[in-house]
Amino acid sequence: MSSQQVAPIDFDFDKIKERGELIAVVDNSSTGYFIYKGQPMGFEYDLLDRLARDLGVELKVELTADIEVAFDMLNKGQADIMAYHLTVTKERAQKVNFTNALNEVKQVLIQRKPDNWRQLKQHEIEAGLIRKPLDLVGKEVYIRKGSAFSSRLTNLSDEIGGDIIVVEESGRIDTETLIKRVADGEIDFTIADSDIGLINSTYYSNIDANTEISFSQRIAWALRTNSTMLQDTVNNWLSTIKAKPDFNVIYDRYFKYAKSQFIRTRSDFSSAGGGKISSYDDILKQGAQEINIDWMLLASQVYQESKFDPSVESWAGAKGLMQLTDISIEQYNVKDPFNPEESLRAGIRHMQWLDKLWSDKVENEEERIKFVLASYNVGQGHVLDAVRLSRKYASNSESWEDVAHYLVEKSKSEYYNDPVVSFGYCRGQEPVNYVTEVLNRYEQYKTLFGSNMPSDSLKVTGID
C-alpha cells in the first residue's frame, strides 16, 4: 500500500508526551544514522536525540531504507517523524507536513572520473566528465525510488528536449549505496543532494559531485498532516537551536570535517563501513553463547558501563570494561580488573548469578532481563526492596514497570524508611535509566548489526 492510500492516525504531540517516547524513522547512512564504536551517530540522529531530550521524552529509532515504507510508517503511527534527508516538494507536501528547513541544497550528478584520472591534468579530467545536463540525453541515471530526483530528472528531460533514462531502484537501497555503485563501476550515474555528494566524494576519490542539475531546494523532516502541535513544537525547537552554535556544530561534524567522518564511516567498528561493534566482540560472543544470551545485549551493557574503555575507573572505584566493584573482583577471583578478558568474564558470570537469583521471582524472560540489568547497576538488594514495596502496595512484583516505580520512590524517606525495606536510600532513577538505555541501544545494535538470536528475543535463558 502506498503512503498516499494510508490515512494519518490521530496522534499529535500531546499523546507523544503522554507516551513519553518520540519515534523517528531514519535510514542507515553515514550522515543519517549509524553506529560507531558502539555509539549511535549521524546528523539526523544527533539532532533527533537533542530534540527528544529537550522535549523531555525518550527517542526510539526505527530503520528503513525504503522511502515509501517510511511514509506509510509515519501515517500508520509506527513513527512520529520521518528524519530523512528529504527534499520539500509540492507532491510530498500533499501527503505530509514538513518542518522548517534544516538546510538548503542543490541536486548534483554523481559520476566517475576517468579511470586514469590520477595521471591526468585537471582540464583532461574535466574533458571526461559531464558538465552540461544536455549531455545526459540517452544516459541511464540510477536513483532511489520515491526520491525527489525522479521528478527533477523528468523536468530536466523536458527542459533539454531529450530523454534521460531514469532507472528507479526500489526497496532497501539508499543514495549512498548508489554512490558506492558508481565508485565501484557498477553504474555510471546517480543523483544526490549536494551536501551528501560532497561528503561522499571524500570517501570515494574517484567520483565527481560538482555538476548541478537543480536550483536550491529545502531539506526538512516530515510529519503527519494532522500533527500540527508536533509541527509547531519542532519548528520552535529548530528556531531555537539554529540560533545557537549547536546546530552548526552538529552539521559540521558530519558534512564539514570530512577526514573525521571518513575515519568513522570506514572503520571496522562502524555499521556504515564494517561489521564490528567493538574490539571485544569475539569474547562477548563466546561468553554470551556459554550462558545463552544475545551477545549484542552484552555489548550494549559494556558500552553503558565503560564505553569499551578497559582502563576506566569510576568515582566509586568500579574498574574496567564491566566496572567491577571490589566485591565482584574478590567474588570472581579477578587478578587484573583492567584486563578486558578477565573483566568481561567476571561481568558475564555475575549476570549469570543474577539471572539465577531472579529466575524463581520473575517468570517472564523479557521482564527478568530488566531486573537482572538493574541489579547489576545498583545491586540486587535495592531491587529486592522495590519488589517488596510493590507487593506491599498491591502492584505486580513481576512487572518491571511497577517495580521500577518503587525503585525510584526509594529516594523518598517515606519509602526508604518503610519496614519492608532493608537497604535504605537509593537514587532509583539511575538504574531505571540504565535499563532503558541498555535495552534501547541493544535494539539499535540488532537493527544495524543483525542478531544471533531471534530479533524479538531479550532473554537470558538456560543459565545454570
N, C-alpha and C positions, 0 to 999 in steps of 0.2 A: 504494500500500500504506500503511495507517495505521501509526502508531507502535506500536499495540497488537499488530500482527502481526509486528513485527520483534524478533527475539531479540537482546539486547545481546551484542556481541562481548566476548571476554575480553581487556581491555586496561586494566590498572589503572595506578596511579601509578608503579610500578617500571618498567613499559615506557615510560611517558611520559618519565621521567627518562633512560632509556637512549636514547630517540629524540632527546631534547634539545629538545622542542617541545611546548607546550601549545596545543591547537587549540580555539578558542572560537567558537561560532556566536552571532551577535548580529543585531539589526535596526538599520536606519538610521533613527535618530530623534535629536531634539535632546538627549535625555538618555542614550540608549544608546550610539550610535557615529556620529560624523560627522567630516568633515574641515573644519577652519577655518584658512585661510591656510597650507595645506599640511600642517598638523599634525593627526594623529588625536586626537579628543577624545571626551568623553562620560563619564557617571558609570560605566556598566558598563565601558567601555574603560579608563578610568583605574585602576579597581580591578583589572581583569584584568592590565594592564601592570605594576602594582605587585606583584601576586601572582606573575606569571611571573618577574620579576626577583628576588624574594625566594626563589623556589624554584630559581633557577639554570637556567631554561630559556628558550627563545625563545617569544614569543607569536605565534601565527598566527591571523588573524581570518577566519572565513567569514561570509557575509552572506546572510540570507533574511528576508523579512517574514512568511513563511508558518510559523505555529507548528507545524502538523502535519508539515511538511517538516523543521523543526528537530528535532523529536522523533525522526524517522527518522534524520537525520544523526547524532544522538547515539548511538543504538543500533547503527547500522551502523559506527561508528568514524570517521565523517567529521568528527566533533567530539568533544571530551572533556568539554566543559562547555557548557551552554546558559545564556548570561548574558542572559536577557530579564528584563523586569520581571514575573516570574512569581508569581502568587498560589499559595500552597500549598493544595491541595485533596485530599480523600480519593481522588477519582478519579485525579488525577495521581500521587499517591503510590503507586498500584498499578503505574504504568508506569516511574517514575524514582525515584531517591533525591534528596532535597533537602538543600542545605547548611543550616546555621543561618540564621536570618532576617537579611537585610540591614537591613530596617526593617519597620514595620507601617503599613498604610494602610487607608482605607475606600474603597469604591466610591462614585462620585458621578455624578449625572446631568449631562451636558453639554447645555446648551440655549442658545438665542439670546435676548438681551434684546429688548424691543420695539424696532421699527425707529427710533422717535424717542426712544430712551431718554436721549439727552443733554439733551433738553428736559424730561424728566420728573423729578419728585421721587422719592426713594428708595421711598416707600410706593407710588407709582404704578408704578414698575418692578417691585416685589415682586408687585403685583396681576397682572402679566402673566406671571409665572413659576410653574412647578410647584414647590411645596414639599412636597406630600403625595404619597407614592408611589401612593395611591389614584387620583390624577388621571391616572396613566399608563395606566389601563384603556382599551383601544381605540387607544392611540397606537403608532405604529411607532418602534421603537428599533433603530438600526443598530449592530451590534457586529462585532468581528473574529472570524472563525470559529476555533474552537479555544481561545478565551479563556475565562477563568473567569466572564465576565459572563453567558454563556448560562444556566448552571445557577442563578446568582443571580437572574436575571430570571424563570426558571421557578418558582423557590421563592417569589419575591415575588408572582407571579401567584396562586399558591395562598394565600399569606398574606392578600392583599387581596380574594380571591374574584372575580377578573375577569382576563381575558386581556390581557396586554401582547403586542403583535405584535412578535416578535423577528425581525429580518432579519439573517442572518449573511452577512457579506462574506468570501468565500474568496480564496485566492491571496495575491498580493503586496500586501496592504494592511495598514496598521498603525493603531494607535489615534490617532496624531497626524494621519494623513490623514483619518480620520473626523471628528476635531475640527475640522479646517480646513473640511470639507464642511458642518459645522454653521454655522461662522462665515460661510461664503460663501452660506448659504441653500439649499444643495442638499438637505440633510436637516434634520430638526428636532431629533433627539435621538440621542445616543450615550452610552456609559458609559466612564469612565476611572477609574483609581486616583487618589486624592485629590491626591497629590503631582504626578502628571502633569497632572491637570486644573488645579491651581493655577498651575503654571508656564506652561501654555498659555493661561491666561486673561490673562497679561501680554502674550502675543503678539497675542491677538485680544481687544480691549477690549469687543467686543460679545457675548461669551459669558459664561455664568454656570456656575460649577462648585461650587456650595455646597449642593446638595441631596443628602444622603447616602442611600444605599439599602442599606447593609450595615453590619455590625459591623466592628471592626478585623480585618484579615487579615494574615498574614505574607507577605512578599515574599522570595524566595530564588532561588538558582541551582539548576539541575537537572543531575544526573549519572546515568550508567548505574547500574542497580540492583546490579550486581556490582562497581562501582568503590568498594569500601569503603575501600581505602587512600587514594584520592584524596579521598573524603568526609572522612575523619579529618584529612587534611593541610589541606584547605581550611578546615574548621571550626576547627582550631587556629590557622591564619593569621588567620581572621576574628576570633577571640577576642583575638588579639594586637593587630591593627590597630585594632579598635574600642575597645580600652583606651587608645589614644593619641589625640592630637588629629587625626591624619592622616585618619581616616575622615570625621570631621565636616568637615574642610577640603574634601575631595573632594565630599562630599554638598552642602555649602553652595554650592560653585562652580556647580552645575547647578540646584539647587532653591531656594536662598535668595536669591542675588544675581541677581534677575530682570532687572535692567537690563543687566548684563554679558552674561547669557545671551541676552537679546533681541538685542543687537548681534551676537553670534556667529552666531545661527541665522538672522538676517535679512540677513546680509552677502552681497554678491555673491560673496565668496570662501569661502562655506560650502556644503558639499554638502547641508545641511539647508534652505538658503534661496536659493542661487544656483547658478551653473554654472561658476565660475572657480576655478582653483587659486591663481593669483597675478595680479599686475598685468602680468606679463610673458608671459602665455600666447600672445599673438599672435606675439611674437618667437620664442618656443620652437617654436611650430607651424611657422613659416616655416623656421627653421633645421633643424628635425627633418625636414621634407619634403625639404630640399635634400640631406640625407645619408641619407635613408630609415631613420629611427629613430623609434620611438614618442615623441611629444613628452612624454608623461607620465613616461616613464623619465628624460628630461632634467629635467623638473620635480622629480622626486624627488631627482635628483642635486643640483640647485641648492639645494633645501631642505637637503640634507645639508651642503652647503658653507657656506651663508650664512643659512639660514632666510629667504631672499628679502630680505635686508637689503643693499642695494648699497653701503652705507658701511662695512661691517665690514672690519676688518683683524686678522689672526691674530697671535699672539705671534711667529710665524716670518716675518711680513711679507707673507703672502699677502693679496691685496686683492680686494674687490668680490664680486659675486654668485657668480662661479665661482672665487674665491680664487686668482687668477692669481699665479704667482711672478714674480720679476724676469726669470727666463729666458724664461718664456712671454710676458711683456709685450714683451720685445725681439723674440722669435721671430715674434710675430704683429703687430708694429708697432702696439701699443696705445698711444694717446696719453693716455687717461684710464681707468685700470683701475676707477674708481668709476662710470664711465658704464655704465648697465645694458646698453645695446645692444652697446657695444664689448666688455664683459666676456663677455656671452653668446656673441657671435660668435667671440671668441677661444677660449672654452672648447669650443664646438662644433667648431671647426677642430682643436683639439688631440685631441678624441675621434676625429675623422676620421683624424688622423695615427696615433693609437694603434691604430685598427682595421686600418689598412694594415700596421702593424708586426706585428700578431698574426695576420693573415689566412692566412699560409702556415705558421703554427705550430699553430694551433688551428682545425680544420676546422668543428667543430660550432658553429653560430652562438649558441646559448643558452649554451654554455660560454664562448665567446670574449668575450661582453659582460662576464663576470665578470673576465677577465684585463684587459680594457680599463679597467673601473672601478677595479680595484686599482692599475693602472699610473697612472691619473690621480691617485689618492690618495697613493701612496708613491713613484712613479717606476718607469718600466719596468725600470730596472736591477735593482732588488731582486726584482721578479717574475721576471725572466730568471734571476737567481741561483737562485730557488726551482725553476724549471723544470730547470736543470742539476742541482740536488740530487736532484730526483725521478728524473731519468734515471740518475744515479749509483746510486741505491738501488732501481732497478728498479720505480719507480712509474710511473703513467700521466701523462706530462707534458702531456697534453691534457685531463686531468680537473682541474677547479678544486679539488675536494675534496682530491685528492692534493697538488697544488701548494701549496694554502693551508696544508697541514700543514707543509711545509718552509719556507714563508714565516714561520710562527710560530716554527719551530725556529731561524730565523736570529737570534733573540735570545740563543742559547746559543753560547758560544765555540767548541765543537767543530764547529759548523756555519758560523758566520760567518768562521772561520779556515780552512775547508776550501779546498783548492786550486782547486776549480771555482767558488768564489765570488769575484766581482770587486768588489762594492760594500759588503762588510763588514756590520757590525751593523745590524739592523733591528728595530724594535718591530712585528713582523709581525702581532700580534693586531689592531692598529688598522686596517690595510687589509682584513683579513678581516672585521672587524665592519662596516666601511664598505660593503663589497659586500653583506653580508647586509641591512643596514638600508636601503640604497637600493632593493634589489630587493623587500624586504618592503613598503616604502612604495609602491613602484610598483604592486604588486598591489592595495593598498588604493585607490590612485588609480583604477586600472582598474575596480574594483568600484563605486566611487561616482560616477565621472565619465564612464564609458564610454571607448572607445578608437577611434582612427582606424585601428588595425591589428587583426588577429585577436587574440582575447583570450589565446591561448596563445603569443603571439609576444614574445620578448625580443630580437629580432635587430637587429643593426646590419649591414645588407647594402647592397650596391650602392654602397659608398663608393669614390670614385675618388681 
